[in-house]
Amino acid sequence: MAHYFFDSHMHAMNLNHPNFISFVESVTDNLAEFVTSGALSPGYLLTPANRGQQGLITLLNMFSVFERPIGEIFALIEEDLSGAFSHHQAAAKSKPPENLMYPDNPYIRKGRLHFRSMVYDAFALIPLVMDFSRDSSDEESISYYTSEQQEKLLSYAKDTLDGIAWYQSVRPKGMLEFFPFIGINPEVHEMQFIVDLLDTYVRKDFSPKWKARGVKDPRRFRGVKFYPPLGTNPWPSDPAKREKVQYIYNFCESNAIPLITHCDDQGFRGVTSKIAQQYTNPAAWNPVLEHFPQLKVDFAHYGRQYNPIGKSPIKALLDKSWTNDPWFTEIIDLMARFDHVYADFSFSGTDPNFYSDLHTFIHELEDDELARKILERSMFGTDFTVNLAKVESYTNYLRIFEQSPFSDEEIEGFVSANPIRFLGLEIASS
């Protein structure tokens, strides 16, 4: 059987896909609240390595990827892992960032991916299509040209499928394979739209094959993506709103379809940071999982809080341990109580200390059963291209992970066995 290496959380998007209007309006409505939200905290984006000239170089690097079509972004990842680029960040600063590291040889060579002692036949991506759809009237908008309805989701989904088809056409023997997730923000859609979206785009079989090339079938998405900071409440009190999310959960649970939810306190926002934190908090998923205990949910970014409510940005910076965050603790509790709760390393893995802290936490647990659950429910992810705010390249991010203190056996679980189980794929890693 093919041996898969999974990036369980990544984004391929260009500047047409995000809804910058919602983000700017959420900031404009309360600028002071945005400043105190942690978006500008030293631990999130404004690291010492990203100030001044280096910050401009980082933005240049990120936007050089964002301006590409989605298919070219996929090809760029493969080219990067094959050694097509040279890193430049060290030359741009007298003191390079601590997380700037590269392997001696390209990861992809001789048609396979080499990572530590393991060799992989395929590099599998889970591209997450986010639902940036917007529903507001001209009266509600503060922008002169803002349209009443922006249905960005369907065009983003089409661009993703077209990008995969383009990659497969120009790289018929390429290493990349795709398991995309479709985003839904039930807050801005009618029930019938949600029903039609799931029926039209989500696959209910578990074969790893993409299906015949050239077949224009949009039913190729393997799971659902929630993004609470854009306004998705996992368990609304309003009966009509709850009915919509319950439909999604029932669809996913009944068909063993996995769901990934954003879980750090930063990123794109369509609501105030206070509401975003309330919706994003893993504790908000307690009633969901109590009603749908078989639902497979991955909490992205391992619940990192760059500025927890009630803690100043300075205190958040001084408390550097990743495993002291209340959201991290809540995710671990959910893992202990529910059999299908997962978490991924995306974006958090830009910091080598994340892996060290997580390794120490797991291996110092007195509860061996809980340690086993964490190791079997954790998944490697990059958050590419967003992670370019803190690393120079895809290869740079992968090297940080390779240098982590986890054993080869544990890494094999994170990149292969665990995501295969999460997706329910009918394949076996070997």
Stockholm file with secondary structure:
# STOCKHOLM 1.0

chainA/1-430         MAHYFFDSHMHAMNLNHPNFISFVESVTDNLAEFVTSGALSPGYLLTPANRGQQGLITLLNMFSVFERPIGEIFALIEEDLSGAFSHHQAAAKSKPPENLMYPDNPYIRKGRLHFRSMVYDAFALIPLVMDFSRDSSDEESISYYTSEQQEKLLSYAKDTLDGIAWYQSVRPKGMLEFFPFIGINPEVHEMQFIVDLLDTYVRKDFSPKWKARGVKDPRRFRGVKFYPPLGTNPWPSDPAKREKVQYIYNFCESNAIPLITHCDDQGFRGVTSKIAQQYTNPAAWNPVLEHFPQLKVDFAHYGRQYNPIGKSPIKALLDKSWTNDPWFTEIIDLMARFDHVYADFSFSGTDPNFYSDLHTFIHELEDDELARKILERSMFGTDFTVNLAKVESYTNYLRIFEQSPFSDEEIEGFVSANPIRFLGLEIASS
#=GR chainA/1-430 SS CCCEEEEEEECCCCTTSSCHHHHHHHHHTTHHHHHHTTTTCTTTTCCGGGSHHHHHHHHHHHHHHHTSCHHHHHHHHHHHHTTCCCCCHHHHCSSCCTTCCCCSSCSEETTEEEETTEEESEEEEEEEECCCCEECCTTTCSCTTCCSEECHHHHHHHHHHHHHHHHHHHCTTCSEEECCEEECCGGGSCHHHHHHHHHHHBCCCCCSCCCSTTCCCCCCBCEEEECGGGTCCSSCSSHHHHHHHHHHHHHHHHHTCCEEECCSSCSCCSSCHHHHHHHHSGGGGHHHHHHCTTCCEEEGGGGCCSSCTTSCHHHHHHCCCGGGCHHHHHHHHHHHHCTTEEEECTTGGGSHHHHHHHHHHHHTCSCHHHHHHHHHHEECCCCTTGGGGTSSCHHHHHHHHHTSSCCHHHHHIIIIIHHHHHHTCSCCCC
#=GC SS_cons         CCCEEEEEEECCCCTTSSCHHHHHHHHHTTHHHHHHTTTTCTTTTCCGGGSHHHHHHHHHHHHHHHTSCHHHHHHHHHHHHTTCCCCCHHHHCSSCCTTCCCCSSCSEETTEEEETTEEESEEEEEEEECCCCEECCTTTCSCTTCCSEECHHHHHHHHHHHHHHHHHHHCTTCSEEECCEEECCGGGSCHHHHHHHHHHHBCCCCCSCCCSTTCCCCCCBCEEEECGGGTCCSSCSSHHHHHHHHHHHHHHHHHTCCEEECCSSCSCCSSCHHHHHHHHSGGGGHHHHHHCTTCCEEEGGGGCCSSCTTSCHHHHHHCCCGGGCHHHHHHHHHHHHCTTEEEECTTGGGSHHHHHHHHHHHHTCSCHHHHHHHHHHEECCCCTTGGGGTSSCHHHHHHHHHTSSCCHHHHHIIIIIHHHHHHTCSCCCC
//
